[in-house]
Amino acid sequence: MKRQSPHYRSFSSRRANKGGKSKLVFTLIIIAIVAYFSLTWLIPNLIGGLSFINRSNTPQQASKKEAFISPPVLNIPFEATNSAAIKIKGYSIPEAIIEIYIDDEVQSTIKAASDGNFISEEVELNFGTNNIYGKTVDQEGNKSLPSKTIQIIYSNEKPLLEITQPEDNKIMTGGDKKVTVSGTTNTDKDVTIVINDTRVIVDSAGKFSKVINLNEGDNQIVIVATDTSGNSTQLTRQVTYQP
C-alpha cells in the first residue's frame, strides 16, 4: 500500500480545518441573526398580541356581566317642572342598590324594597334640560347598563303676558254686550292661554284674541298664561257695561 507523503497530509488537514472554521463562523452568524430577530421583532409582537387578547377579552367579559344585571325602570310622570328638586320613583330587582344619575353625575344612591319599588330623596335639578337615568348595582359592585334616559326641563321663569285690549276699568255703553280680549305671550316656549276658564289659541307669533260676552254692570276678565313647567302669569281686566 502506497503511503501519502507528510506534505500532502498537512495540506489536506489545513484545508479541512479551514473549511470547519468557515462553517462555524457561518453558523454563529445565523444564530446571531435569529437571536436579533427574536429579540427585536418576534418576542415583542408575541407579547403585544397576548396583551391585545387580554384587553379585548376584558371589555367583553364586563359587557356580559352588565348584560346579566337588569337596569332599573324610572317613573317620572312629567316632562317639565318649576321645582328645583324632585323625588324619583321606580322599580328594579328586589333589595338592589340603585344609582340615580343626572347629566352623567350620581345624585342619589338608594336601596329598593323587597318588592322592587324605590323612591329617592329629593335630587337637585339643573336649570334647563336634565338627562336622568339609573343603574343597578349588585352585591359585588358590578353595575348594569343605564336605564332609559328621561329628559326633564326645569324652569322657574314666569311666561310673558301682555294685554293689548281692553284697558283696565273700561266702560262700555250701548251696542253689543261684547268685548274683545287680545294680547301676546312667549314664542320661545309652549304657553297655554286661558281667559275666564276657556282656553284660547295662540298663533306662531305669540298673539291671541277672544270675544267675551258681557253682563250688565261690572265684569271681571281673568287671563292666565301657563308654561309646560307649571309657571304662570295672571292679569285681570275690569269692564263695566252700561245699557
FENTA-V43168 format. One line per field, one symbol per residue. burial: b if it has 9 or more other ideal C-beta (glycine too) atoms within 8 Angstrom, else e. A space follows every 10 residues. Layout:
BEGIN
burial = ???
END
This chain:
BEGIN
burial = eeeeeeeebe eeeeeeeeee eeeeeeeeee eeeeeebbee eeeeeeeeee eeeeeeeeee eeeebbeebe bbbbebeeeb bbeeebebbb bbbbebbbbb bbeeeeebeb ebbeebbbeb eebebbeeeb bbbbbbbbee ebbbebbeeb bbbbbeeebb bebeebeeeb ebeeeeeebb bbbbbbeeee bbbbbeeeeb ebeeebbbbb ebebeeeebe bbbbbbbebb bbbbebbbbb bee
END
